Amino acid sequence: MSTLRRLGPPYETSPSRLGLTRGPLSARLAFIEDAGLITRTHETGDRRRVKVRLTDTGHAAFEEHVVSEDAGEHALLAVLSEAEKRTLADLLRKLVVAAETGRTELSPAPPGPRRSRSAGR
């Protein structure tokens, strides 16, 4: 549902753009379709082509989830000072950048010189 929301109006896409393989995707879509949160329609002319669209009920459920998630996040972070929140945000940003680029600013230190066990005896 969040992927459909991020795509913007008309909140519709093909199932393949949702990032799952055919089997798991079909099972997940069936569950949320049965809940009335999305609709699946077949394109005319080629019944293999399917469009997934967020329903009004799906929009409302998504908004409710976002409000609930925001309240939970606010409660969780309430124990931190503003400075601590900024530090946390900076650290999380650093992790995201490292994960997205596959690079880290700090690389492990190169191994030191190897010594034999008999050295210095």
N, C-alpha and C positions, 0 to 999 in steps of 0.2 A: 504494500500500500504506500509506503514511503517513497518507493521508486516512482510510482505513478504520480504522486504529489509533486516530486521534484521535476518531473517532465513538464508540468504546467498544463493549462487547458489545452485540449479537452480531457486531460488526464487519461490518456489512452495510448496503448502501445501493443506491439506483438509480444507474445510470451517469450520469445527467444531473447528479447532485450532486457528481460528481468534477471538474467544471469544464472539460471539453473538449467540442469539437463532435463530432458523431456519427461522422464518418469517422476522425479521428485516435484517438478514444476506442476505437472498435471494434478498430482495429489494435493499440493498446497492450494492451487487455484480452486479446486473443487470444494475444499473446506471453506475458503473465504467467500466463494460464490454461494454456497449453501447458506451462509450467514447473511447474505444479501449485501455484502460490502463491495463486490465487483460484479460485472457482467462479462460474459464471453460471447462474442458473436462471430459467425463465419462470414468471410467476404463472399460476395456473389461472384460466381464464375470459378472460384477455386476454394472448395470447402476445406482444404488443408490449411488455408490461411485464417488465422484467428486473431481477433482484436480483443484486448482486455481493457475494460474501462471501469473507473471508480464510480460507484453510485453515490447518490445523495447521502444514503445511510453510511457508506464508506467514508465520505468526507466528514460527517459528524463524528464517527468513531475515531477517526484520525485526530481531529481537533481535541476530542476528549482525552485521548491518550497523551497528546502533547502537553495539555494543561496539567494532567496528573504527573507526567514526567518532570515538568518544570517545578512543580511543588515539591516532589521528592528530591530533586537536585538542590533546590533552595534549602530544604531542611538538612540535607547532608552537609552542605557547605557552611551552614550557619555557625559552626564551631570555629571556623577560620577567621582570622582578622583580614582586613582588606589587603594588607601586605602579603599575607600568606596565600590569599586567593590569586594575587598577581604572580607570585612565585610558582604556584601550582599551574596556572595557565601557561607560563613561560616554559616550564618543564614538559608539560603535555604537548605544547607546540613543537618543542625540540624532538620529542619522540615521534610525533606524526611526520615531521619532515624527514627524519632518519628512516622511518618505515617506508615512506613514499619514494625516497630517492635511493634507498638501499645503502646509504653512506652514513657514516658516523663521524663526528668531529674528533672524537678521541679514539685512537686506535690502540690496540694492546701494545705494551712496551715490547721491544724486541728481546728475545731471550739473551741473557747475559752469557759471558764466556763460560764454557764448560770446563769444569775442573775434574781431574781424576781423583779417585778416593785416596790415592797415595800422596797427593800433593800436600806439602806442608808437614808431613810426618817425619 
